[in-house]
Amino acid sequence: MKDNLIIMLKRFRIDNLGTVTKLANSIDFQEELNLSNYIVSNLNDRIYELTSICFHLGDSSNSGHYTSLVRSKSNNNWHYFDDENIKVFSSLNNFKQTNDTSTSQCYLLFYKLNRRSQNQIRRVNVVMPVIPDNLASPQANRKQSHDSRMSFQSLENEKMSFSIQKTSVEMKSIESEGEFGLQEISQTPENISQRDKRKEYKREWMRKKREDEHYRNVEKSIQKISKQVKREDLYEKQYEQLKNTVLKKNKRINDVEYRINEQIRNSQEHRLRRQDQAYRNYEQSRNTQEHQMRRTDPEYRELEQIRNTNEHQVRRTDPEYRELEQIRNTNEHQVRRQDTIYRNYEQIVNTYQRRGRRLDFDFREVEQLRDTEEHQQRRLDPQYREEEQDRNTEEHQLRRLDPQYREEEQLRNTEEHQLRRSDSIYRNDEQITNTIEHALRRKNIEYRMQEQLSDAQQHRNRRSDESLRIEEQARNSISKRNQRSNTKFLIDVYEEGIQNGPSFVCVCCGGLFFKRTVNKFTLSRNNSLFNQIFNVDIKSECGFNWICVTCSKYVRENKTPNLALSNGLQFPVVPDELKHLNEVEER
């Protein structure tokens, strides 16, 4: 037994599902611990004093906070350390009264041997091995090794019959020095030499004994049974597990070949166990719960995301894996999008994400190029192009029902058209195209009449503005003046006018006029002057009635023309007898 004693309390348990939960059972502890009734020793007393305590604060075994309580050697006061906060207590009971949870949160208890209680030791027993006769001779060992009929019980009895003689060595009383005097005596060069010789002799003796295979097997069986009995003690079992873990960890660090073989062996064993469906389900449930517990730590979750991203990128370098992944993701996405709520939420998320990404000018430019190329590829299909045109037309018509949108569209189109027409080549091509299209449309009589009416109405609307009318008149006067000064123009006008002759009859005065000196007669029959103006009902070849410029001037002033036939200037009707006269009769 050493001078220091460390007691670790088990503060967790694992249930059937593999969940680790913390145990908060209250355990009382005192300043002294007497183990004299529990330790096989030739010392009368084994009294340990409590020197420090480690507490684990928290509800989970995976997380929490550690604090400590330490006793001072100088004044025996207890100091409680909680990070930077330090509290001093005069006694352990005072600390227990102040901290109600101290007995349920204690984790490690540190004790130190009280040497003051050992000052009455009178003797020390030194055990010296005595070699039996049957093991002193190598011939005897060889004889036993060849005896295959020796039973397990006989070998065990033989081993247990090895006599150990105890020789008592009297030593003087150690009243005030405790064990220090014993340590000084045992550390002399002579004692060290004797002890080394005994150890070497025992090793050589055991080596010779183990050369016998039967003895070796019996020894293994005995050790196995002893180990099983020893492991029934929970604390011994935990200590053994901890020791094996440390040894195994060190071996795995130093021996690479051992680590590789261990991994292969564990993989094969795990594969065999996972063939059981019940074990596999239990393992999945346990792994899920453990993963959820670990992911509550933000740092672990961040490292996990980085690790998964790197692994995914490495796997996606394989084209076959990437293709299978795309197919799997597509199928899963189609199944999820059958839910209306999920589909609406997805659209909202995609819209916000797309807006955020499109704030980057480079991303927007690349996106436009990609969309343009994809659109061009799809429009190579005539059916798709036709459906697209119909769809765009319907959408445009719906949007143009909004007056504000229509006005903005007109302004936008005007600006774009003006920018395009700043290019002389584009403007010339546009004029040629418009001329050809206009000529084709004007071959339709109905379109031509509507165009004339529309132009006349637009002209009247423009001339309702006094300034525009004056400007137009001035422009027309200048144009006519320039034309009249051109001799060729006058000749062309004259020749054009005399081609048909004076064949247009004025409905008011009945005179014959050229086409350039008459206007269409459009006076309404409800007008009071209609009967005085409309005297001759003779239509031209084109089906219109005409009035001369002179008579038309009076009509616009709401007056009866002086030369109107209704003023008595109409020739009397010639009788039929006088229509055809010979020369003598005419004289």
TISESE-80427 format. One record per residue (C-alpha): residue in one letter; x, y, z; residue number from 1. Coordinates in nm, 3 decimals, m for minus. Example, Ala and Ser with C-alpha at 12.3 -4.5 7.8 and 13.67 -1.06 7.14 Angstrom:
residues 2
resn  px  py  pz  resi
A  1.230  m0.450  0.780  1
S  1.367  m0.106  0.714  2
END
This chain:
residues 587
resn  px  py  pz  resi
M  0.000  0.000  0.000  1
K  0.145  0.337  m0.099  2
D  0.145  0.659  0.101  3
N  m0.113  0.822  m0.129  4
L  m0.462  0.684  m0.186  5
I  m0.687  0.807  m0.470  6
I  m1.052  0.703  m0.479  7
M  m1.249  0.766  m0.800  8
L  m1.627  0.747  m0.765  9
K  m1.831  0.613  m1.054  10
R  m2.063  0.895  m1.158  11
F  m2.218  0.750  m1.474  12
R  m2.408  0.449  m1.601  13
I  m2.494  0.306  m1.945  14
D  m2.848  0.182  m2.006  15
N  m2.967  m0.084  m2.253  16
L  m2.979  0.169  m2.538  17
G  m2.620  0.278  m2.484  18
T  m2.714  0.616  m2.336  19
V  m2.466  0.756  m2.084  20
T  m2.633  0.929  m1.788  21
K  m2.477  1.087  m1.479  22
L  m2.526  0.944  m1.128  23
A  m2.585  1.202  m0.855  24
N  m2.595  0.971  m0.550  25
S  m2.491  1.134  m0.223  26
I  m2.171  0.988  m0.071  27
D  m2.053  1.114  0.266  28
F  m1.679  1.154  0.326  29
Q  m1.484  1.222  0.645  30
E  m1.142  1.369  0.714  31
E  m0.999  1.027  0.819  32
L  m1.028  0.686  0.653  33
N  m0.934  0.375  0.853  34
L  m0.850  0.074  0.632  35
S  m0.686  m0.145  0.893  36
N  m0.972  m0.397  0.881  37
Y  m0.962  m0.423  0.501  38
I  m0.588  m0.450  0.422  39
V  m0.378  m0.764  0.479  40
S  m0.068  m0.621  0.641  41
N  0.149  m0.672  0.941  42
L  0.112  m0.308  1.033  43
N  m0.135  m0.245  1.310  44
D  m0.312  0.057  1.161  45
R  m0.376  0.204  0.818  46
I  m0.529  0.550  0.876  47
Y  m0.545  0.795  0.583  48
E  m0.619  1.165  0.604  49
L  m0.827  1.348  0.342  50
T  m0.612  1.612  0.166  51
S  m0.819  1.724  m0.136  52
I  m1.143  1.662  m0.329  53
C  m1.234  1.711  m0.696  54
F  m1.599  1.795  m0.780  55
H  m1.779  1.761  m1.115  56
L  m2.064  2.012  m1.149  57
G  m2.329  1.956  m1.413  58
D  m2.620  1.732  m1.515  59
S  m2.442  1.545  m1.797  60
S  m2.141  1.315  m1.793  61
N  m2.022  1.456  m2.126  62
S  m2.001  1.817  m2.014  63
G  m1.977  2.020  m1.697  64
H  m1.739  2.213  m1.473  65
Y  m1.462  2.095  m1.238  66
T  m1.385  2.250  m0.898  67
S  m1.152  2.143  m0.616  68
L  m1.125  2.159  m0.236  69
V  m0.769  2.144  m0.088  70
R  m0.652  2.138  0.274  71
S  m0.361  2.363  0.372  72
K  m0.064  2.199  0.549  73
S  0.016  2.512  0.749  74
N  m0.316  2.587  0.921  75
N  m0.545  2.295  0.813  76
N  m0.792  2.536  0.652  77
W  m0.983  2.417  0.346  78
H  m0.955  2.623  0.023  79
Y  m1.228  2.590  m0.241  80
F  m1.107  2.671  m0.597  81
D  m1.366  2.759  m0.865  82
D  m1.164  2.908  m1.156  83
E  m1.059  3.251  m1.030  84
N  m1.292  3.240  m0.726  85
I  m1.130  3.109  m0.405  86
K  m1.314  3.058  m0.073  87
V  m1.161  2.955  0.264  88
F  m1.339  2.727  0.518  89
S  m1.218  2.652  0.869  90
S  m1.332  2.287  0.861  91
L  m1.473  2.025  0.626  92
N  m1.809  2.026  0.803  93
N  m1.833  2.400  0.751  94
F  m1.785  2.344  0.377  95
K  m2.055  2.071  0.371  96
Q  m2.305  2.300  0.543  97
T  m2.236  2.579  0.293  98
N  m2.252  2.354  m0.019  99
D  m2.557  2.128  m0.015  100
T  m2.456  1.943  m0.335  101
S  m2.100  1.862  m0.226  102
T  m2.182  1.498  m0.138  103
S  m2.360  1.436  m0.471  104
Q  m2.099  1.607  m0.693  105
C  m1.771  1.471  m0.546  106
Y  m1.573  1.277  m0.807  107
L  m1.214  1.217  m0.681  108
L  m1.100  1.180  m0.317  109
F  m0.727  1.220  m0.240  110
Y  m0.596  1.065  0.087  111
K  m0.247  1.060  0.242  112
L  m0.114  0.807  0.490  113
N  m0.102  0.938  0.848  114
R  0.246  0.833  0.965  115
R  0.179  0.950  1.317  116
S  m0.036  0.642  1.373  117
Q  0.245  0.402  1.271  118
N  0.502  0.488  1.542  119
Q  0.433  0.177  1.753  120
I  0.565  m0.078  1.500  121
R  0.776  m0.345  1.670  122
R  0.868  m0.593  1.403  123
V  0.880  m0.643  1.029  124
N  0.838  m0.986  0.871  125
V  1.072  m1.057  0.580  126
V  0.962  m1.343  0.357  127
M  1.242  m1.563  0.224  128
P  1.170  m1.835  m0.030  129
V  1.300  m2.185  0.040  130
I  1.359  m2.402  m0.264  131
P  1.205  m2.750  m0.232  132
D  1.409  m3.060  m0.315  133
N  1.203  m3.166  m0.609  134
L  1.262  m2.830  m0.786  135
A  1.634  m2.801  m0.708  136
S  1.731  m3.073  m0.953  137
P  1.691  m3.015  m1.330  138
Q  1.651  m3.392  m1.375  139
A  1.340  m3.384  m1.160  140
N  1.193  m3.104  m1.368  141
R  1.256  m3.297  m1.688  142
K  1.095  m3.604  m1.537  143
Q  0.784  m3.408  m1.447  144
S  0.766  m3.247  m1.790  145
H  0.761  m3.588  m1.959  146
D  0.497  m3.727  m1.731  147
S  0.182  m3.663  m1.937  148
R  m0.040  m3.851  m1.696  149
M  m0.004  m3.593  m1.419  150
S  m0.347  m3.448  m1.349  151
F  m0.442  m3.086  m1.293  152
Q  m0.509  m3.151  m0.924  153
S  m0.174  m3.314  m0.863  154
L  0.013  m3.024  m1.026  155
E  m0.187  m2.773  m0.828  156
N  m0.117  m2.959  m0.506  157
E  0.249  m2.971  m0.597  158
K  0.256  m2.599  m0.661  159
M  0.071  m2.519  m0.343  160
S  0.307  m2.741  m0.143  161
F  0.600  m2.509  m0.206  162
S  0.686  m2.415  0.150  163
I  0.762  m2.057  0.231  164
Q  0.952  m2.018  0.553  165
K  0.905  m1.693  0.736  166
T  1.201  m1.563  0.921  167
S  1.131  m1.295  1.177  168
V  1.389  m1.028  1.208  169
E  1.378  m0.839  1.535  170
M  1.432  m0.468  1.509  171
K  1.455  m0.201  1.772  172
S  1.153  0.009  1.865  173
I  1.075  0.307  1.638  174
E  0.894  0.544  1.869  175
S  0.943  0.881  1.703  176
E  1.084  0.806  1.358  177
G  0.791  0.614  1.217  178
E  0.894  0.413  0.913  179
F  1.183  0.636  0.818  180
G  1.426  0.425  1.015  181
L  1.303  0.111  0.838  182
Q  1.349  0.277  0.502  183
E  1.702  0.378  0.588  184
I  1.789  0.021  0.694  185
S  1.629  m0.140  0.385  186
Q  1.811  0.093  0.146  187
T  2.164  m0.013  0.247  188
P  2.386  m0.154  m0.034  189
E  2.390  m0.502  0.125  190
N  2.010  m0.523  0.140  191
I  1.978  m0.400  m0.217  192
S  2.220  m0.667  m0.339  193
Q  2.038  m0.947  m0.153  194
R  1.701  m0.833  m0.285  195
D  1.828  m0.828  m0.644  196
K  1.971  m1.177  m0.604  197
R  1.640  m1.307  m0.473  198
K  1.451  m1.152  m0.763  199
E  1.692  m1.297  m1.018  200
Y  1.671  m1.640  m0.856  201
K  1.290  m1.634  m0.859  202
R  1.283  m1.535  m1.226  203
E  1.521  m1.817  m1.321  204
W  1.326  m2.065  m1.113  205
M  0.992  m1.967  m1.278  206
R  1.150  m1.976  m1.624  207
K  1.259  m2.338  m1.572  208
K  0.919  m2.434  m1.436  209
R  0.740  m2.286  m1.735  210
E  0.941  m2.497  m1.974  211
D  0.697  m2.773  m1.890  212
E  0.393  m2.724  m2.118  213
H  0.157  m2.901  m1.879  214
Y  0.265  m2.679  m1.593  215
R  0.228  m2.376  m1.814  216
N  m0.130  m2.471  m1.909  217
V  m0.223  m2.538  m1.548  218
E  m0.076  m2.205  m1.447  219
K  m0.279  m2.029  m1.714  220
S  m0.598  m2.197  m1.595  221
I  m0.530  m2.100  m1.235  222
Q  m0.453  m1.743  m1.335  223
K  m0.770  m1.729  m1.543  224
I  m0.987  m1.848  m1.255  225
S  m0.813  m1.613  m1.016  226
K  m0.863  m1.328  m1.255  227
Q  m1.234  m1.404  m1.292  228
V  m1.279  m1.411  m0.916  229
K  m1.085  m1.090  m0.880  230
R  m1.289  m0.918  m1.151  231
E  m1.610  m0.979  m0.957  232
D  m1.505  m0.679  m0.753  233
L  m1.633  m0.373  m0.946  234
Y  m1.342  m0.151  m0.847  235
E  m1.087  m0.416  m0.941  236
K  m1.262  m0.461  m1.273  237
Q  m1.258  m0.088  m1.347  238
Y  m0.893  m0.063  m1.245  239
E  m0.805  m0.352  m1.475  240
Q  m0.997  m0.197  m1.764  241
L  m0.822  0.134  m1.713  242
K  m0.480  m0.034  m1.701  243
N  m0.552  m0.240  m2.013  244
T  m0.672  0.071  m2.194  245
V  m0.350  0.257  m2.118  246
L  m0.133  m0.041  m2.218  247
K  m0.327  m0.093  m2.537  248
K  m0.312  0.274  m2.624  249
N  0.065  0.284  m2.577  250
K  0.107  m0.030  m2.784  251
R  m0.107  0.109  m3.064  252
I  0.104  0.426  m3.068  253
N  0.441  0.248  m3.079  254
D  0.362  m0.060  m3.290  255
V  0.221  0.026  m3.635  256
E  0.183  m0.337  m3.742  257
Y  m0.017  m0.418  m3.430  258
R  m0.248  m0.124  m3.498  259
I  m0.312  m0.235  m3.856  260
N  m0.381  m0.597  m3.755  261
E  m0.611  m0.476  m3.479  262
Q  m0.810  m0.264  m3.721  263
I  m0.849  m0.558  m3.959  264
R  m0.955  m0.789  m3.676  265
N  m1.205  m0.535  m3.538  266
S  m1.352  m0.479  m3.882  267
Q  m1.409  m0.850  m3.935  268
E  m1.564  m0.895  m3.589  269
H  m1.787  m0.592  m3.638  270
R  m1.897  m0.721  m3.977  271
L  m1.994  m1.056  m3.825  272
R  m2.188  m0.892  m3.541  273
R  m2.375  m0.663  m3.779  274
Q  m2.520  m0.964  m3.962  275
D  m2.764  m0.983  m3.671  276
Q  m3.056  m0.750  m3.752  277
A  m3.133  m0.683  m3.385  278
Y  m2.772  m0.585  m3.315  279
R  m2.765  m0.363  m3.623  280
N  m3.082  m0.181  m3.518  281
Y  m2.948  m0.135  m3.165  282
E  m2.617  m0.007  m3.301  283
Q  m2.788  0.244  m3.529  284
S  m3.003  0.372  m3.243  285
R  m2.701  0.405  m3.013  286
N  m2.491  0.580  m3.279  287
T  m2.774  0.822  m3.354  288
Q  m2.813  0.920  m2.988  289
E  m2.439  0.957  m2.938  290
H  m2.412  1.166  m3.253  291
Q  m2.693  1.392  m3.139  292
M  m2.525  1.441  m2.801  293
R  m2.191  1.525  m2.963  294
R  m2.350  1.767  m3.211  295
T  m2.481  1.981  m2.925  296
D  m2.124  2.113  m2.905  297
P  m2.093  2.398  m3.165  298
E  m1.720  2.337  m3.208  299
Y  m1.773  1.968  m3.282  300
R  m2.054  2.047  m3.524  301
E  m1.837  2.296  m3.713  302
L  m1.547  2.049  m3.741  303
E  m1.791  1.780  m3.855  304
Q  m1.925  2.001  m4.132  305
I  m1.573  2.081  m4.255  306
R  m1.477  1.712  m4.248  307
N  m1.793  1.605  m4.433  308
T  m1.741  1.874  m4.695  309
N  m1.385  1.763  m4.764  310
E  m1.485  1.396  m4.783  311
H  m1.774  1.478  m5.017  312
Q  m1.548  1.677  m5.246  313
V  m1.302  1.388  m5.267  314
R  m1.580  1.137  m5.347  315
R  m1.732  1.366  m5.612  316
T  m1.407  1.360  m5.811  317
D  m1.529  1.018  m5.930  318
P  m1.762  1.079  m6.234  319
E  m1.960  0.761  m6.168  320
Y  m2.026  0.856  m5.804  321
R  m2.125  1.208  m5.908  322
E  m2.372  1.078  m6.166  323
L  m2.534  0.837  m5.917  324
E  m2.549  1.117  m5.660  325
Q  m2.728  1.347  m5.904  326
I  m2.986  1.079  m5.988  327
R  m3.044  1.004  m5.618  328
N  m3.076  1.373  m5.528  329
T  m3.317  1.432  m5.817  330
N  m3.546  1.148  m5.708  331
E  m3.541  1.260  m5.343  332
H  m3.610  1.620  m5.445  333
Q  m3.907  1.518  m5.661  334
V  m4.057  1.322  m5.372  335
R  m4.012  1.612  m5.128  336
R  m4.156  1.867  m5.374  337
Q  m4.485  1.675  m5.387  338
D  m4.558  1.846  m5.054  339
T  m4.711  2.188  m5.127  340
I  m4.576  2.344  m4.806  341
Y  m4.223  2.226  m4.881  342
R  m4.247  2.349  m5.241  343
N  m4.364  2.697  m5.138  344
Y  m4.095  2.722  m4.871  345
E  m3.832  2.610  m5.121  346
Q  m3.938  2.875  m5.370  347
I  m3.914  3.150  m5.106  348
V  m3.569  3.032  m4.993  349
N  m3.442  3.005  m5.350  350
T  m3.570  3.354  m5.430  351
Y  m3.387  3.515  m5.137  352
Q  m3.070  3.317  m5.203  353
R  m3.077  3.409  m5.572  354
R  m3.124  3.778  m5.487  355
G  m2.829  3.767  m5.252  356
R  m2.604  3.598  m5.509  357
R  m2.714  3.831  m5.789  358
L  m2.582  4.131  m5.593  359
D  m2.241  4.016  m5.716  360
F  m2.182  4.167  m6.060  361
D  m1.958  3.880  m6.176  362
F  m2.214  3.618  m6.072  363
R  m2.494  3.805  m6.251  364
E  m2.290  3.833  m6.571  365
V  m2.200  3.463  m6.569  366
E  m2.564  3.375  m6.497  367
Q  m2.686  3.581  m6.791  368
L  m2.441  3.415  m7.029  369
R  m2.540  3.069  m6.903  370
D  m2.913  3.142  m6.930  371
T  m2.869  3.284  m7.279  372
E  m2.687  2.975  m7.403  373
E  m2.945  2.741  m7.246  374
H  m3.230  2.945  m7.395  375
Q  m3.073  2.935  m7.740  376
Q  m3.038  2.559  m7.720  377
R  m3.403  2.514  m7.616  378
R  m3.528  2.751  m7.890  379
L  m3.375  2.525  m8.157  380
D  m3.687  2.312  m8.107  381
P  m3.968  2.465  m8.325  382
Q  m4.239  2.336  m8.091  383
Y  m4.074  2.494  m7.787  384
R  m4.028  2.822  m7.976  385
E  m4.394  2.832  m8.078  386
E  m4.514  2.757  m7.722  387
E  m4.278  3.021  m7.588  388
Q  m4.417  3.284  m7.824  389
D  m4.776  3.205  m7.726  390
R  m4.686  3.213  m7.358  391
N  m4.498  3.542  m7.388  392
T  m4.786  3.699  m7.582  393
E  m5.041  3.606  m7.316  394
E  m4.817  3.729  m7.034  395
H  m4.749  4.054  m7.218  396
Q  m5.118  4.116  m7.277  397
L  m5.195  4.061  m6.909  398
R  m4.919  4.296  m6.801  399
R  m5.028  4.566  m7.050  400
L  m5.371  4.579  m6.883  401
D  m5.199  4.789  m6.619  402
P  m5.189  5.154  m6.748  403
Q  m4.876  5.231  m6.548  404
Y  m4.692  4.931  m6.694  405
R  m4.807  5.024  m7.046  406
E  m4.684  5.381  m7.005  407
E  m4.348  5.267  m6.869  408
E  m4.318  5.018  m7.153  409
Q  m4.381  5.287  m7.413  410
L  m4.118  5.514  m7.259  411
R  m3.871  5.228  m7.241  412
N  m3.935  5.124  m7.601  413
T  m3.903  5.483  m7.719  414
E  m3.568  5.527  m7.548  415
E  m3.439  5.195  m7.679  416
H  m3.560  5.281  m8.031  417
Q  m3.393  5.620  m8.019  418
L  m3.066  5.463  m7.910  419
R  m3.081  5.208  m8.189  420
R  m3.173  5.473  m8.449  421
S  m2.863  5.673  m8.356  422
D  m2.684  5.418  m8.573  423
S  m2.713  5.533  m8.938  424
I  m2.695  5.178  m9.071  425
Y  m2.978  5.064  m8.846  426
R  m3.185  5.371  m8.939  427
N  m3.147  5.311  m9.314  428
D  m3.235  4.944  m9.279  429
E  m3.537  5.037  m9.069  430
Q  m3.663  5.287  m9.326  431
I  m3.633  5.035  m9.607  432
T  m3.811  4.770  m9.403  433
N  m4.089  5.007  m9.298  434
T  m4.140  5.128  m9.656  435
I  m4.179  4.775  m9.787  436
E  m4.415  4.674  m9.506  437
H  m4.621  4.993  m9.546  438
A  m4.654  4.943  m9.921  439
L  m4.776  4.588  m9.867  440
R  m5.030  4.694  m9.605  441
R  m5.163  4.984  m9.822  442
K  m5.262  4.741  m10.095  443
N  m5.556  4.662  m9.872  444
I  m5.827  4.924  m9.950  445
E  m5.978  4.899  m9.602  446
Y  m5.639  4.957  m9.438  447
R  m5.573  5.252  m9.674  448
M  m5.906  5.419  m9.591  449
Q  m5.849  5.370  m9.216  450
E  m5.502  5.512  m9.254  451
Q  m5.636  5.819  m9.435  452
L  m5.899  5.876  m9.171  453
S  m5.642  5.830  m8.894  454
D  m5.399  6.070  m9.061  455
A  m5.675  6.327  m9.114  456
Q  m5.783  6.301  m8.752  457
Q  m5.425  6.334  m8.627  458
H  m5.377  6.632  m8.856  459
R  m5.689  6.800  m8.726  460
N  m5.580  6.734  m8.368  461
R  m5.244  6.887  m8.435  462
R  m5.398  7.189  m8.613  463
S  m5.623  7.256  m8.313  464
D  m5.315  7.405  m8.154  465
E  m5.291  7.765  m8.275  466
S  m4.913  7.777  m8.266  467
L  m4.880  7.451  m8.459  468
R  m5.136  7.568  m8.719  469
I  m4.953  7.897  m8.773  470
E  m4.624  7.712  m8.797  471
E  m4.776  7.471  m9.051  472
Q  m4.921  7.750  m9.261  473
A  m4.590  7.931  m9.264  474
R  m4.413  7.612  m9.361  475
N  m4.666  7.542  m9.638  476
S  m4.639  7.899  m9.767  477
I  m4.265  7.875  m9.790  478
S  m4.292  7.536  m9.958  479
K  m4.545  7.664  m10.213  480
R  m4.340  7.975  m10.278  481
N  m4.036  7.764  m10.344  482
Q  m4.232  7.531  m10.570  483
R  m4.380  7.818  m10.770  484
S  m4.038  7.960  m10.832  485
N  m3.947  7.631  m10.990  486
T  m4.043  7.639  m11.360  487
K  m4.028  7.266  m11.401  488
F  m4.269  7.220  m11.112  489
L  m4.519  7.460  m11.268  490
I  m4.498  7.281  m11.600  491
D  m4.551  6.946  m11.434  492
V  m4.853  7.078  m11.246  493
Y  m5.004  7.222  m11.561  494
E  m4.951  6.909  m11.766  495
E  m5.093  6.694  m11.492  496
G  m5.396  6.918  m11.464  497
I  m5.484  6.917  m11.834  498
Q  m5.454  6.544  m11.875  499
N  m5.822  6.492  m11.787  500
G  m5.960  6.832  m11.879  501
P  m6.235  7.032  m11.702  502
S  m6.467  6.740  m11.636  503
F  m6.563  6.806  m11.270  504
V  m6.911  6.969  m11.232  505
C  m6.974  7.208  m10.940  506
V  m7.300  7.123  m10.760  507
C  m7.360  7.492  m10.681  508
C  m7.286  7.696  m10.993  509
G  m7.291  7.409  m11.245  510
G  m6.955  7.504  m11.399  511
L  m6.692  7.266  m11.533  512
F  m6.354  7.276  m11.357  513
F  m6.023  7.098  m11.341  514
K  m5.964  6.864  m11.051  515
R  m5.721  7.101  m10.877  516
T  m5.992  7.370  m10.850  517
V  m6.266  7.160  m10.687  518
N  m6.323  7.004  m10.344  519
K  m6.544  6.722  m10.226  520
F  m6.894  6.832  m10.136  521
T  m6.951  6.725  m9.774  522
L  m7.229  6.962  m9.661  523
S  m7.493  6.795  m9.445  524
R  m7.855  6.783  m9.571  525
N  m7.969  6.922  m9.236  526
N  m7.794  7.250  m9.312  527
S  m8.030  7.540  m9.394  528
L  m7.826  7.632  m9.704  529
F  m7.824  7.281  m9.847  530
N  m8.120  7.339  m10.087  531
Q  m7.969  7.665  m10.209  532
I  m7.623  7.512  m10.260  533
F  m7.700  7.168  m10.393  534
N  m7.838  7.254  m10.737  535
V  m7.675  7.002  m10.971  536
D  m7.675  6.634  m10.880  537
I  m7.406  6.504  m11.108  538
K  m7.146  6.266  m10.967  539
S  m6.805  6.207  m11.112  540
E  m6.663  5.873  m11.217  541
C  m6.528  5.811  m10.866  542
G  m6.880  5.854  m10.721  543
F  m6.838  6.191  m10.540  544
N  m7.009  6.531  m10.572  545
W  m6.778  6.828  m10.618  546
I  m6.791  7.200  m10.546  547
C  m6.561  7.461  m10.691  548
V  m6.319  7.657  m10.477  549
T  m6.514  7.982  m10.518  550
C  m6.846  7.839  m10.406  551
S  m6.676  7.644  m10.127  552
K  m6.540  7.970  m9.987  553
Y  m6.894  8.109  m9.946  554
V  m7.022  7.786  m9.794  555
R  m6.754  7.796  m9.523  556
E  m6.874  8.148  m9.436  557
N  m7.235  8.017  m9.424  558
K  m7.338  8.227  m9.724  559
T  m7.506  8.154  m10.056  560
P  m7.258  8.197  m10.345  561
N  m7.341  8.476  m10.588  562
L  m7.305  8.240  m10.885  563
A  m7.535  7.979  m10.735  564
L  m7.796  7.855  m10.984  565
S  m8.057  7.901  m10.712  566
N  m8.014  8.279  m10.758  567
G  m8.193  8.259  m11.096  568
L  m7.887  8.194  m11.302  569
Q  m7.995  7.849  m11.403  570
F  m8.066  7.813  m11.775  571
P  m8.427  7.727  m11.864  572
V  m8.505  7.381  m11.985  573
V  m8.480  7.361  m12.364  574
P  m8.781  7.191  m12.524  575
D  m8.717  6.888  m12.733  576
E  m8.829  7.075  m13.045  577
L  m8.552  7.326  m13.002  578
K  m8.277  7.083  m12.919  579
H  m8.224  6.968  m13.276  580
L  m8.244  7.263  m13.518  581
N  m8.091  7.297  m13.863  582
E  m7.887  7.593  m13.969  583
V  m8.179  7.784  m14.113  584
E  m8.386  7.729  m13.803  585
E  m8.105  7.831  m13.579  586
R  m8.078  8.160  m13.768  587
END
